[in-house]
Amino acid sequence: MFDKNEITELKKKMIEWDEEKVQKTLNRFPERKEQFTTVSNKIVDRLYTPVDIEDINYQEDLGYPGEFPFTRGVQPTMYRGRLWTMRQYAGFATAEESNNRYKFLLDQGQTGLSVAFDLPTQIGYDSDHSLSQGEVGKVGVAIDSLKDMEILFKGIPLDKVSTSMTINAPASVLLAMYIAVAEKQGVSADKLKGTIQNDILKEYIARGTYIFPVEPSMRLITDIFAYCADEVPKWNTISISGYHIREAGSTATQEVAFTLADGIAYVEAALKAGLEVDTFAPRLSFFFNAHNDLLEEVSKYRAARRLWAKIMKERFGAKNPKSMQLKFHTQTGGSTLTAQQPENNIVRVAIQTLAAVLGGTQSLHTNSKDEALALPTEDSVRVALRTQQIVAHESGVAETIDPLGGSYYVESLTTEIENGAMRYISKIDDLGGAAKAIEKGYIQKEIMDSSYEYQMQVEKNERIVVGMNKFKIEEEAPKGLLKVDPAVGEMQKNKIDQLKKERNSEEVINKLNALNKAAKGEDNLMPYILEAVKSYATLGEICDELREVFGEYEQSVII
């Protein structure tokens, strides 16, 4: 982008400026640190100039929004046309209570739903299972059957809202329930919009809510790809998640690298299953974290977009530009929230919101100030939603596209993160791909090392967390926190008992047997799961049939 002679002149001027101005100033006023770094430990130079981006070619590396390589955004007009989807993640206790929270959020101006499921649901157990004891409704809503799903979306027209469901191992079952509820509302599957997370590889890496071994898990994922391409074409069939990788302690570069490596594994699995890349790739989506280092985060999103576009075009031969677009949801960083001085979290979330918007996110969840302590109250979740609305309507950052594009620092850091992520992906390729790298513990160990390094910096006060290791105050115990009634577990058990008395048991057995038989063969399992769901087989019953055929995954020990 720059004339070679100008670059040479700039380098000379930089040396003069450093010798004549900077050194004199440093002698009088030393800088605060010997070395400045991002939150991911990337060295931050004193000043960035065209010298730092002299190798960038505007057309090839940046281009225009809506055009390859999509560095500056996936839509030609971005937020000037339509704002990002404001999708607050919510769900707790029973389907009835969560339904009330969804209606509250929609009344407050939320533009999409995002469902949090409790731990038993996430690992395919009904609320009456012995392993569910004490966990029912705690970190999300308990969904045991289609009956619960009907209550969850009662009075919410599914042809009018977009719904995201954070569910992985039993994603096929929850998607089937959603399709069945829509049918009961008179909404055909081809009208449904939304996303299931459906990203099992990151569960093995960072989160742990897996059920089945890798191979059958990948089969379920590609079955969903194929089924939705024909039956639910507007649905995003996977949300390849870097969020939990970052929550586990990765750096920004590792978040991009390991997320895209997982994406490569899903594309390869789909191709192996006989799908054409441009058939399923346009419905792939991603999910990233937003941390406090605003400029590093903006650079991270831009780097991820550019790198994925190159991967899809050059590695997989995608022809459809939509197959090359990295469309992503963002959630502000849960691990950045502090239990100390929780009001400070409002400021953190505002910074993270800006990072996501300046980085070109397609949808956004903003965490509430009290989430380091408990599930959010209505008041705190309203403030979190208002944070998005203020950024959208009052800050001015949504008025132009990629407003930080062209910043010498942001462009330099974008390239640095892209190159670092590509080195990781090459290493993972050498190990045999993401699944093999997970099996060998490589990805997990890299994250553990980064997490440990960050924690040591905090404990040594080398990295300041306001209100926690500096600027501390005496505080009273928090009041007014949301608590889930322990009776929820018994309520759910009673619901299951009643359901089993009312449903056609013979039909349930027949549908479950058909699913079991199909799982032993090669048929797409989605139609069988949907039929079982419609018969009011429970989530646990369906997952138990698959457990019997597929077995369960056992985490390897990482040394």
RODO-2510 file (C-alpha; in nm, 4 decimals, decimal comma):
residues 559
     n   res          X          Y          Z
     1     m     0,0000     0,0000     0,0000
     2     f     0,2985     0,2294     0,0480
     3     d     0,5758     0,3585    -0,1762
     4     k     0,9106     0,1890    -0,1036
     5     n     1,0936     0,5227    -0,0925
     6     e     0,8384     0,6570     0,1563
     7     i     0,8879     0,3518     0,3782
     8     t     1,2647     0,4020     0,3729
     9     e     1,2181     0,7673     0,4675
    10     l     0,9765     0,6753     0,7454
    11     k     1,2283     0,4314     0,8943
    12     k     1,4907     0,7064     0,9044
    13     k     1,2445     0,9492     1,0633
    14     m     1,1478     0,6875     1,3218
    15     i     1,5123     0,6525     1,4306
    16     e     1,5471     1,0307     1,4538
    17     w     1,2249     1,0626     1,6559
    18     d     1,3394     0,7911     1,8957
    19     e     1,6842     0,9449     1,9486
    20     e     1,5828     1,3105     1,9644
    21     k     1,2441     1,2946     2,1358
    22     v     1,1712     0,9620     2,3005
    23     q     1,5022     0,9030     2,4798
    24     k     1,5032     1,2528     2,6279
    25     t     1,1486     1,2023     2,7546
    26     l     1,2324     0,8605     2,8985
    27     n     1,5225     1,0091     3,0930
    28     r     1,2793     1,2457     3,2650
    29     f     0,9653     1,0300     3,2717
    30     p     1,0290     0,6552     3,2522
    31     e     0,7467     0,4443     3,1119
    32     r     0,5203     0,2514     3,3497
    33     k     0,6592    -0,0878     3,2475
    34     e     0,9693    -0,2304     3,0873
    35     q     0,7490    -0,4151     2,8401
    36     f     0,3870    -0,3643     2,7380
    37     t     0,1819    -0,6650     2,6258
    38     t    -0,1717    -0,7524     2,5282
    39     v    -0,3749    -0,9739     2,7599
    40     s    -0,2485    -1,2625     2,5432
    41     n     0,1152    -1,1603     2,6036
    42     k     0,1796    -1,0177     2,2581
    43     i     0,4388    -0,7383     2,2803
    44     v     0,2890    -0,3962     2,2117
    45     d     0,5318    -0,1502     2,0542
    46     r     0,5442     0,2140     2,1524
    47     l     0,4186     0,3328     1,8156
    48     y     0,2836     0,1788     1,4945
    49     t     0,3360     0,3358     1,1516
    50     p     0,3055     0,2315     0,7857
    51     v     0,6381     0,0506     0,8364
    52     d     0,4511    -0,2138     1,0407
    53     i     0,2103    -0,2903     0,7577
    54     e     0,4297    -0,2271     0,4556
    55     d     0,3659    -0,5776     0,3165
    56     i    -0,0140    -0,5491     0,3259
    57     n    -0,1869    -0,5446    -0,0113
    58     y    -0,5201    -0,3658     0,0286
    59     q    -0,7108    -0,5618    -0,2361
    60     e    -0,5777    -0,9039    -0,1347
    61     d    -0,5573    -0,8671     0,2438
    62     l    -0,8395    -0,6244     0,3256
    63     g    -1,0695    -0,5710     0,0300
    64     y    -1,4259    -0,4520     0,0759
    65     p    -1,7016    -0,5627     0,3140
    66     g    -1,9008    -0,8501     0,1678
    67     e    -1,6127    -0,9546    -0,0598
    68     f    -1,3260    -1,2035    -0,0222
    69     p    -1,1329    -1,2213     0,2092
    70     f    -1,4054    -1,0588     0,4250
    71     t    -1,1514    -0,8981     0,6611
    72     r    -1,3697    -0,5888     0,6837
    73     g    -1,7013    -0,7683     0,7297
    74     v    -1,9326    -1,0267     0,5742
    75     q    -2,2046    -0,7856     0,4594
    76     p    -2,1591    -0,4957     0,2132
    77     t    -2,3408    -0,2498     0,4428
    78     m    -2,2979    -0,4214     0,7825
    79     y    -2,4834    -0,2364     1,0627
    80     r    -2,5968     0,0483     0,8356
    81     g    -2,8441    -0,2047     0,6946
    82     r    -2,9378    -0,4000     1,0081
    83     l    -2,7929    -0,4062     1,3570
    84     w    -2,6513    -0,7254     1,5017
    85     t    -2,8979    -0,9629     1,6674
    86     m    -2,9209    -0,8839     2,0388
    87     r    -2,9499    -1,2308     2,1828
    88     q    -2,9369    -1,2585     2,5629
    89     y    -2,8431    -1,6090     2,6826
    90     a    -3,1068    -1,7193     2,9337
    91     g    -3,2625    -2,0233     3,0933
    92     f    -3,3040    -2,1509     3,4469
    93     a    -3,5217    -2,3731     3,6636
    94     t    -3,8356    -2,4883     3,4801
    95     a    -3,9590    -2,4284     3,1271
    96     e    -4,2359    -2,2080     3,2724
    97     e    -3,9909    -1,9736     3,4466
    98     s    -3,7590    -1,9540     3,1465
    99     n    -4,0562    -1,8802     2,9183
   100     n    -4,1379    -1,5816     3,1408
   101     r    -3,7761    -1,4578     3,1195
   102     y    -3,7798    -1,4845     2,7373
   103     k    -4,0977    -1,2814     2,7158
   104     f    -3,9476    -1,0214     2,9514
   105     l    -3,6358    -0,9927     2,7347
   106     l    -3,8380    -0,9641     2,4128
   107     d    -4,0445    -0,6886     2,5754
   108     q    -3,7187    -0,5084     2,6615
   109     g    -3,6080    -0,5054     2,2976
   110     q    -3,4103    -0,8273     2,2614
   111     t    -3,4173    -0,9398     1,8977
   112     g    -3,3339    -1,3109     1,9304
   113     l    -3,3595    -1,5909     2,1847
   114     s    -3,0677    -1,7878     2,3298
   115     v    -3,1409    -2,0955     2,5387
   116     a    -2,9259    -2,2128     2,8299
   117     f    -2,9874    -2,5763     2,9296
   118     d    -2,9138    -2,7284     3,2679
   119     l    -2,6272    -2,9734     3,3114
   120     p    -2,8364    -3,2955     3,3031
   121     t    -2,9922    -3,1865     2,9725
   122     q    -2,6481    -3,1057     2,8312
   123     i    -2,5215    -3,4575     2,8993
   124     g    -2,8387    -3,6405     2,7988
   125     y    -2,9920    -3,7360     3,1339
   126     d    -3,3506    -3,6868     3,2460
   127     s    -3,4198    -3,4949     3,5662
   128     d    -3,5114    -3,8168     3,7486
   129     h    -3,1739    -3,9811     3,6805
   130     s    -2,9559    -4,0358     3,9893
   131     l    -2,6724    -3,8318     3,8344
   132     s    -2,9080    -3,5332     3,7940
   133     q    -2,9582    -3,4992     4,1685
   134     g    -2,8919    -3,1404     4,2794
   135     e    -2,8254    -3,0088     3,9273
   136     v    -3,1765    -2,9788     3,7831
   137     g    -3,2456    -2,6253     3,6592
   138     k    -2,9275    -2,4830     3,8142
   139     v    -2,7237    -2,3516     3,5200
   140     g    -3,0036    -2,3528     3,2650
   141     v    -3,3513    -2,4798     3,1977
   142     a    -3,4415    -2,8463     3,2463
   143     i    -3,5786    -3,0018     2,9259
   144     d    -3,6796    -3,3673     2,9604
   145     s    -3,9238    -3,4055     2,6742
   146     l    -4,1183    -3,2360     2,3978
   147     k    -4,3722    -3,1394     2,6651
   148     d    -4,1115    -2,9141     2,8326
   149     m    -4,0112    -2,7664     2,4967
   150     e    -4,3747    -2,6800     2,4219
   151     i    -4,3946    -2,4889     2,7506
   152     l    -4,0569    -2,3199     2,6921
   153     f    -4,1798    -2,1550     2,3712
   154     k    -4,5451    -2,1089     2,4629
   155     g    -4,6752    -1,7801     2,3214
   156     i    -4,3533    -1,7191     2,1241
   157     p    -4,4114    -1,7532     1,7466
   158     l    -4,1170    -1,9476     1,6106
   159     d    -4,1578    -1,8056     1,2615
   160     k    -4,0964    -1,4565     1,4030
   161     v    -3,7865    -1,5109     1,6203
   162     s    -3,4385    -1,6509     1,5702
   163     t    -3,3322    -1,8979     1,8412
   164     s    -2,9859    -2,0087     1,9448
   165     m    -2,9499    -2,3216     2,1571
   166     t    -2,6275    -2,3882     2,3463
   167     i    -2,6387    -2,7659     2,3271
   168     n    -2,3775    -3,0064     2,1945
   169     a    -2,3772    -3,3816     2,2581
   170     p    -2,7610    -3,4134     2,2408
   171     a    -2,7998    -3,1277     1,9877
   172     s    -2,9872    -3,3526     1,7438
   173     v    -3,2533    -3,4259     2,0073
   174     l    -3,3079    -3,0625     2,1080
   175     l    -3,3227    -2,9542     1,7437
   176     a    -3,5828    -3,2250     1,6798
   177     m    -3,7864    -3,0952     1,9754
   178     y    -3,7693    -2,7406     1,8350
   179     i    -3,8856    -2,8607     1,4919
   180     a    -4,1725    -3,0540     1,6543
   181     v    -4,2844    -2,7511     1,8595
   182     a    -4,2823    -2,5390     1,5450
   183     e    -4,4990    -2,7962     1,3656
   184     k    -4,7499    -2,7789     1,6519
   185     q    -4,7547    -2,4001     1,6053
   186     g    -4,8206    -2,4495     1,2346
   187     v    -4,4700    -2,3351     1,1367
   188     s    -4,2912    -2,5545     0,8824
   189     a    -3,9249    -2,6435     0,9346
   190     d    -3,8140    -2,4460     0,6298
   191     k    -3,9275    -2,1239     0,8028
   192     l    -3,7157    -2,1748     1,1160
   193     k    -3,4124    -1,9540     1,1827
   194     g    -3,1497    -2,0037     1,4471
   195     t    -2,8466    -2,2013     1,5541
   196     i    -2,7555    -2,5070     1,7542
   197     q    -2,4050    -2,5047     1,8967
   198     n    -2,3512    -2,8731     1,8059
   199     d    -1,9723    -2,8396     1,8497
   200     i    -1,8510    -3,1561     2,0206
   201     l    -1,4773    -3,1173     1,9607
   202     k    -1,4492    -2,8173     2,1907
   203     e    -1,6297    -3,0217     2,4582
   204     y    -1,3415    -3,2688     2,4544
   205     i    -1,0973    -2,9740     2,4629
   206     a    -1,2384    -2,7320     2,7141
   207     r    -1,5869    -2,7891     2,8502
   208     g    -1,6616    -3,1538     2,9208
   209     t    -2,0315    -3,1988     2,8376
   210     y    -1,9690    -3,4843     2,5959
   211     i    -2,1550    -3,8165     2,5802
   212     f    -2,0386    -4,0309     2,2886
   213     p    -1,6941    -4,1088     2,1436
   214     v    -1,5586    -3,8877     1,8668
   215     e    -1,6577    -4,0926     1,5594
   216     p    -2,0306    -4,1359     1,6351
   217     s    -2,0443    -3,7766     1,7603
   218     m    -1,9129    -3,6582     1,4241
   219     r    -2,1715    -3,8793     1,2529
   220     l    -2,4521    -3,7048     1,4419
   221     i    -2,3119    -3,3680     1,3395
   222     t    -2,2883    -3,4528     0,9698
   223     d    -2,6375    -3,6098     0,9845
   224     i    -2,7640    -3,2722     1,1066
   225     f    -2,5761    -3,0952     0,8249
   226     a    -2,7391    -3,3172     0,5628
   227     y    -3,0881    -3,3139     0,7166
   228     c    -3,1009    -2,9366     0,7591
   229     a    -2,9682    -2,8699     0,4088
   230     d    -3,2865    -3,0370     0,2807
   231     e    -3,5436    -2,9730     0,5542
   232     v    -3,4332    -2,6688     0,7614
   233     p    -3,2353    -2,4612     0,5102
   234     k    -3,2331    -2,1344     0,7100
   235     w    -3,0904    -2,3019     1,0213
   236     n    -2,7231    -2,2656     1,1177
   237     t    -2,6287    -2,6270     1,1795
   238     i    -2,3261    -2,5678     1,4001
   239     s    -2,1718    -2,2872     1,6011
   240     i    -1,8034    -2,3702     1,6095
   241     s    -1,7048    -2,2353     1,9457
   242     g    -1,3914    -2,0543     2,0516
   243     y    -1,5784    -1,9052     2,3466
   244     h    -1,5194    -2,1980     2,5807
   245     i    -1,1629    -2,2408     2,4578
   246     r    -1,0966    -1,8821     2,5671
   247     e    -1,2831    -1,9326     2,8947
   248     a    -1,0524    -2,2269     2,9648
   249     g    -0,7549    -1,9900     2,9455
   250     s    -0,6365    -1,9740     2,5846
   251     t    -0,4816    -1,6692     2,4241
   252     a    -0,6570    -1,4789     2,1446
   253     t    -0,4389    -1,6502     1,8828
   254     q    -0,5099    -1,9943     2,0293
   255     e    -0,8829    -1,9166     2,0316
   256     v    -0,8724    -1,8477     1,6569
   257     a    -0,6408    -2,1385     1,5785
   258     f    -0,8166    -2,4127     1,7738
   259     t    -1,1631    -2,2960     1,6700
   260     l    -1,0750    -2,2952     1,3007
   261     a    -0,8941    -2,6288     1,3377
   262     d    -1,2201    -2,7725     1,4734
   263     g    -1,4011    -2,6116     1,1798
   264     i    -1,1625    -2,7823     0,9380
   265     a    -1,2379    -3,1175     1,1057
   266     y    -1,6145    -3,0671     1,0627
   267     v    -1,5753    -2,9729     0,6969
   268     e    -1,3569    -3,2795     0,6351
   269     a    -1,6089    -3,5044     0,8126
   270     a    -1,8930    -3,3678     0,5996
   271     l    -1,6964    -3,4174     0,2788
   272     k    -1,6123    -3,7721     0,3863
   273     a    -1,9850    -3,8319     0,4431
   274     g    -2,0442    -3,7400     0,0777
   275     l    -2,1717    -3,3826     0,1127
   276     e    -2,0698    -3,1105    -0,1329
   277     v    -1,8857    -2,8250     0,0380
   278     d    -2,1123    -2,5510    -0,0982
   279     t    -2,4182    -2,7473     0,0169
   280     f    -2,3458    -2,7218     0,3896
   281     a    -2,0686    -2,4624     0,4361
   282     p    -2,2931    -2,1528     0,4042
   283     r    -2,4774    -2,2650     0,7217
   284     l    -2,1644    -2,3040     0,9344
   285     s    -2,1333    -2,0367     1,2022
   286     f    -1,8854    -1,9516     1,4748
   287     f    -1,8930    -1,8347     1,8356
   288     f    -1,6187    -1,6212     1,9892
   289     n    -1,5357    -1,4641     2,3232
   290     a    -1,4921    -1,0916     2,3883
   291     h    -1,2212    -1,0052     2,6404
   292     n    -1,1083    -0,6715     2,7828
   293     d    -0,8152    -0,5974     2,5514
   294     l    -1,0294    -0,4091     2,3035
   295     l    -0,7843    -0,3693     2,0154
   296     e    -0,6545    -0,7265     2,0383
   297     e    -1,0117    -0,8554     2,0287
   298     v    -1,1026    -0,6453     1,7237
   299     s    -0,7899    -0,7737     1,5489
   300     k    -0,8782    -1,1319     1,6472
   301     y    -1,2185    -1,1198     1,4780
   302     r    -1,0742    -0,9661     1,1611
   303     a    -0,7934    -1,2256     1,1497
   304     a    -1,0393    -1,5135     1,1980
   305     r    -1,2568    -1,3897     0,9104
   306     r    -0,9657    -1,3560     0,6718
   307     l    -0,8073    -1,6891     0,7635
   308     w    -1,1335    -1,8861     0,7346
   309     a    -1,2040    -1,7337     0,3921
   310     k    -0,8627    -1,8490     0,2705
   311     i    -0,9071    -2,1970     0,4213
   312     m    -1,2452    -2,2498     0,2560
   313     k    -1,1356    -2,1192    -0,0822
   314     e    -0,7839    -2,2573    -0,1066
   315     r    -0,8027    -2,5763     0,1020
   316     f    -1,1570    -2,6932     0,0305
   317     g    -1,2220    -2,5362    -0,3096
   318     a    -1,5443    -2,3592    -0,2088
   319     k    -1,6974    -2,1627    -0,4935
   320     n    -1,9914    -1,9971    -0,3190
   321     p    -1,8751    -1,6774    -0,1410
   322     k    -2,1161    -1,7583     0,1444
   323     s    -1,9142    -2,0737     0,2113
   324     m    -1,6113    -1,8526     0,2761
   325     q    -1,7823    -1,6132     0,5146
   326     l    -1,7051    -1,6515     0,8837
   327     k    -2,0293    -1,5419     1,0504
   328     f    -2,0086    -1,5356     1,4270
   329     h    -2,1906    -1,4802     1,7524
   330     t    -2,0052    -1,3172     2,0404
   331     q    -2,0513    -1,3452     2,4140
   332     t    -1,8708    -1,1158     2,6527
   333     g    -1,6095    -1,2907     2,8661
   334     g    -1,7575    -1,4709     3,1655
   335     s    -1,4103    -1,5433     3,3034
   336     t    -1,3323    -1,1697     3,3137
   337     l    -1,6152    -1,0971     3,5586
   338     t    -1,5253    -1,0558     3,9247
   339     a    -1,7268    -1,1334     4,2362
   340     q    -1,5522    -0,8342     4,3958
   341     q    -1,7144    -0,4960     4,3196
   342     p    -1,9550    -0,6504     4,0669
   343     e    -2,0596    -0,3046     3,9407
   344     n    -1,7176    -0,2899     3,7711
   345     n    -1,8381    -0,5715     3,5474
   346     i    -2,0772    -0,3293     3,3766
   347     v    -1,7748    -0,1348     3,2491
   348     r    -1,5931    -0,4523     3,1433
   349     v    -1,8971    -0,5696     2,9488
   350     a    -1,9282    -0,2298     2,7782
   351     i    -1,5654    -0,2524     2,6576
   352     q    -1,6212    -0,6086     2,5375
   353     t    -1,9415    -0,5037     2,3598
   354     l    -1,7477    -0,2368     2,1740
   355     a    -1,4840    -0,4937     2,0766
   356     a    -1,7470    -0,7283     1,9323
   357     v    -1,9220    -0,4535     1,7376
   358     l    -1,6011    -0,2935     1,6105
   359     g    -1,4945    -0,6452     1,5072
   360     g    -1,8119    -0,7033     1,3039
   361     t    -2,0122    -0,9608     1,5022
   362     q    -2,3464    -1,0901     1,3672
   363     s    -2,5080    -1,1401     1,7081
   364     l    -2,4152    -1,0642     2,0665
   365     h    -2,4860    -1,1654     2,4246
   366     t    -2,3766    -0,9302     2,7007
   367     n    -2,3118    -1,0814     3,0440
   368     s    -2,4783    -0,9362     3,3508
   369     k    -2,2859    -0,7772     3,6360
   370     d    -2,3840    -1,0448     3,8906
   371     e    -2,2930    -1,3561     3,6897
   372     a    -1,9741    -1,4175     3,8878
   373     l    -2,2069    -1,4733     4,1838
   374     a    -2,5301    -1,6239     4,0518
   375     l    -2,7725    -1,6370     3,7618
   376     p    -2,8632    -1,2798     3,6627
   377     t    -3,1636    -1,0987     3,8043
   378     e    -3,4108    -0,9168     3,5773
   379     d    -3,2582    -0,5810     3,6742
   380     s    -2,9020    -0,6849     3,5904
   381     v    -2,9964    -0,8548     3,2646
   382     r    -3,1815    -0,5375     3,1622
   383     v    -2,8636    -0,3339     3,2178
   384     a    -2,6687    -0,5888     3,0098
   385     l    -2,9179    -0,5574     2,7239
   386     r    -2,9227    -0,1771     2,7545
   387     t    -2,5418    -0,1850     2,7123
   388     q    -2,5888    -0,3266     2,3629
   389     q    -2,8662    -0,0812     2,2843
   390     i    -2,6591     0,2201     2,3942
   391     v    -2,3633     0,1066     2,1841
   392     a    -2,5991     0,0517     1,8887
   393     h    -2,7899     0,3785     1,9080
   394     e    -2,5700     0,6288     2,0917
   395     s    -2,2000     0,5511     2,0395
   396     g    -2,1760     0,6070     1,6631
   397     v    -1,9579     0,2981     1,6076
   398     a    -2,2274     0,1256     1,4005
   399     e    -2,2555     0,4126     1,1520
   400     t    -1,9579     0,3107     0,9372
   401     i    -1,8070    -0,0265     0,8483
   402     d    -1,4907    -0,1551     1,0164
   403     p    -1,4061     0,1850     1,1706
   404     l    -1,0672     0,0655     1,2997
   405     g    -0,9631    -0,0719     0,9606
   406     g    -0,6445     0,1020     0,8474
   407     s    -0,5157     0,1533     1,2011
   408     y    -0,1466     0,0701     1,1831
   409     y    -0,1698    -0,1178     1,5130
   410     v    -0,4916    -0,3063     1,4352
   411     e    -0,3774    -0,4087     1,0884
   412     s    -0,0383    -0,5206     1,2213
   413     l    -0,1991    -0,7192     1,5045
   414     t    -0,4586    -0,8705     1,2688
   415     t    -0,1780    -1,0108     1,0538
   416     e     0,0208    -1,1268     1,3590
   417     i    -0,2783    -1,3199     1,4980
   418     e    -0,3584    -1,4708     1,1569
   419     n     0,0001    -1,5903     1,1093
   420     g     0,0190    -1,7281     1,4633
   421     a    -0,3091    -1,9141     1,4205
   422     m    -0,1932    -2,0604     1,0906
   423     r     0,1224    -2,1950     1,2562
   424     y    -0,0940    -2,3735     1,5142
   425     i    -0,3211    -2,5152     1,2418
   426     s    -0,0177    -2,6471     1,0529
   427     k     0,1025    -2,8178     1,3714
   428     i    -0,2430    -2,9716     1,4248
   429     d    -0,2429    -3,0924     1,0629
   430     d     0,0941    -3,2587     1,1270
   431     l    -0,0598    -3,4374     1,4283
   432     g    -0,3385    -3,5757     1,2080
   433     g    -0,6083    -3,3104     1,2551
   434     a    -0,8061    -3,1690     1,5461
   435     a    -0,9453    -3,5007     1,6717
   436     k    -0,5982    -3,6588     1,6849
   437     a    -0,4512    -3,3469     1,8466
   438     i    -0,7225    -3,3649     2,1140
   439     e    -0,6618    -3,7374     2,1655
   440     k    -0,2914    -3,6665     2,2199
   441     g    -0,3721    -3,3829     2,4609
   442     y    -0,1818    -3,1251     2,2524
   443     i    -0,4550    -2,8597     2,2360
   444     q    -0,5555    -2,9044     2,6006
   445     k    -0,1942    -2,8668     2,7183
   446     e    -0,1402    -2,5506     2,5141
   447     i    -0,4476    -2,3956     2,6761
   448     m    -0,3453    -2,5124     3,0245
   449     d    -0,0025    -2,3533     2,9864
   450     s    -0,1521    -2,0211     2,8742
   451     s    -0,4063    -2,0265     3,1547
   452     y    -0,1364    -2,0939     3,4143
   453     e     0,0824    -1,8126     3,2810
   454     y    -0,2049    -1,5636     3,3008
   455     q    -0,2986    -1,6733     3,6535
   456     m     0,0596    -1,6341     3,7732
   457     q     0,0684    -1,2804     3,6317
   458     v    -0,2472    -1,1926     3,8232
   459     e    -0,1229    -1,3470     4,1468
   460     k     0,2085    -1,1606     4,1194
   461     n     0,0234    -0,8345     4,0451
   462     e     0,1969    -0,8168     3,7083
   463     r    -0,1490    -0,7938     3,5499
   464     i    -0,4036    -0,5759     3,7265
   465     v    -0,7650    -0,6841     3,7732
   466     v    -0,9401    -0,3809     3,9192
   467     g    -1,1136    -0,4521     4,2475
   468     m    -0,9592    -0,7971     4,2828
   469     n    -0,5812    -0,7568     4,3149
   470     k    -0,5731    -0,3755     4,3210
   471     f    -0,8094    -0,0946     4,4226
   472     k    -0,9813    -0,3258     4,6706
   473     i    -1,2492    -0,2133     4,9167
   474     e    -1,4338    -0,3632     5,2113
   475     e    -1,7633    -0,5049     5,0851
   476     e    -2,0802    -0,6421     5,2376
   477     a    -2,2095    -0,9808     5,1293
   478     p    -2,4110    -0,9474     4,8062
   479     k    -2,7888    -0,9221     4,8365
   480     g    -3,0836    -0,9875     4,6068
   481     l    -2,9186    -1,2662     4,4051
   482     l    -3,1356    -1,4980     4,1990
   483     k    -3,1680    -1,8439     4,3536
   484     v    -3,3159    -2,1534     4,1907
   485     d    -3,5724    -2,3285     4,4105
   486     p    -3,4359    -2,6734     4,5111
   487     a    -3,7902    -2,8061     4,4592
   488     v    -3,7395    -2,7766     4,0808
   489     g    -3,5899    -3,1262     4,0725
   490     e    -3,8971    -3,2815     4,2333
   491     m    -4,1260    -3,0820     4,0047
   492     q    -3,9464    -3,2170     3,6980
   493     k    -3,9617    -3,5733     3,8300
   494     n    -4,3380    -3,5377     3,8762
   495     k    -4,3700    -3,4062     3,5195
   496     i    -4,1854    -3,7103     3,3837
   497     d    -4,4035    -3,9487     3,5884
   498     q    -4,7185    -3,7826     3,4543
   499     l    -4,5872    -3,7838     3,0964
   500     k    -4,5155    -4,1573     3,1085
   501     k    -4,8698    -4,2274     3,2296
   502     e    -5,0273    -4,0200     2,9508
   503     r    -4,8186    -4,1124     2,6430
   504     n    -4,8598    -4,4186     2,4185
   505     s    -4,5920    -4,6483     2,5648
   506     e    -4,6055    -4,8945     2,2775
   507     e    -4,5446    -4,6180     2,0242
   508     v    -4,2500    -4,4887     2,2307
   509     i    -4,0922    -4,8362     2,2434
   510     n    -4,1353    -4,8811     1,8679
   511     k    -3,9770    -4,5442     1,7884
   512     l    -3,6842    -4,6058     2,0248
   513     n    -3,6255    -4,9509     1,8760
   514     a    -3,6244    -4,8016     1,5267
   515     l    -3,3660    -4,5441     1,6388
   516     n    -3,1487    -4,8137     1,7943
   517     k    -3,1551    -5,0175     1,4750
   518     a    -3,0764    -4,7112     1,2599
   519     a    -2,7837    -4,6200     1,4840
   520     k    -2,6329    -4,9627     1,4128
   521     g    -2,6593    -4,8926     1,0399
   522     e    -2,5752    -4,5968     0,8186
   523     d    -2,9063    -4,4097     0,7855
   524     n    -2,9321    -4,0412     0,8715
   525     l    -3,0487    -4,0471     1,2351
   526     m    -3,2356    -3,7151     1,2396
   527     p    -3,5690    -3,8511     1,1061
   528     y    -3,5620    -4,1327     1,3646
   529     i    -3,4824    -3,8917     1,6490
   530     l    -3,7628    -3,6610     1,5350
   531     e    -4,0121    -3,9482     1,5347
   532     a    -3,9022    -4,0531     1,8847
   533     v    -3,9362    -3,6948     2,0086
   534     k    -4,2878    -3,6671     1,8652
   535     s    -4,3889    -3,9835     2,0494
   536     y    -4,2835    -3,8070     2,3732
   537     a    -3,9841    -4,0282     2,4356
   538     t    -3,7685    -3,8419     2,6842
   539     l    -3,4265    -3,6942     2,6182
   540     g    -3,2678    -3,9532     2,8481
   541     e    -3,4441    -4,2437     2,6776
   542     i    -3,3266    -4,1304     2,3343
   543     c    -2,9690    -4,0730     2,4498
   544     d    -2,9657    -4,4107     2,6271
   545     e    -3,0474    -4,5856     2,2986
   546     l    -2,7516    -4,4087     2,1382
   547     r    -2,5291    -4,4829     2,4396
   548     e    -2,6089    -4,8518     2,3994
   549     v    -2,4935    -4,8481     2,0373
   550     f    -2,2138    -4,5887     2,0468
   551     g    -2,0751    -4,6231     2,3998
   552     e    -1,9480    -4,3270     2,6022
   553     y    -1,6364    -4,1127     2,5662
   554     e    -1,3627    -4,1366     2,8286
   555     q    -1,1280    -3,8380     2,8613
   556     s    -0,7603    -3,9228     2,8213
   557     v    -0,5153    -3,8227     3,0942
   558     i    -0,2968    -3,5258     2,9967
   559     i     0,0552    -3,5288     3,1389
***
